[in-house]
Amino acid sequence: MKIFILILFTLALHSQELKIKAKTFDSDQKKGISIFKGNVNIIKENDELNASEVIVYTDQNQQPTKFIAEGNVSFVISTQDGASYRGEAQKTIYIPKTKEYFFYKDVHLRQIGENKEIIGDEVVLRSIDGKAYAKSKSNKPVIMIFDLEEEKKDD
């Protein structure tokens, strides 16, 4: 029988509900660490993250300060400028205070509704302004895919 753990955090900035489901949960409040394992699913408004394991670090007020997701990470993220992204990676780190996502290993990030993609070993997405940065740590190049609109020539 699958055991689902449901933890609700209230984020300090916008009092948004954060819902985490997993097969197992282990926490040490003194250290400010919670470990979720097995089909982890995190939902906050329109954002969703799935992974094999997620570690949540919290401050003295039990507010999340960092999330580390590992193992077949998939996600949907909305930025404050209205863009939405879908993607996969093997490891993701999210810093709530700066609203930055760090994606590592086999990263594939796609902008929903646009033909814009980034493929690389390391991608940073700043959800405050929708800016992204990418680099490769192997011999493989970073790949950027996007549509170019060509101007029609008058005959």
Helices and strands as residue ranges (DSSP letters): E 5-10, E 17-22, E 24-28, E 33-44, E 47-58, E 64-78, E 84-95, E 100-111, E 116-126, E 131-135, E 143-146
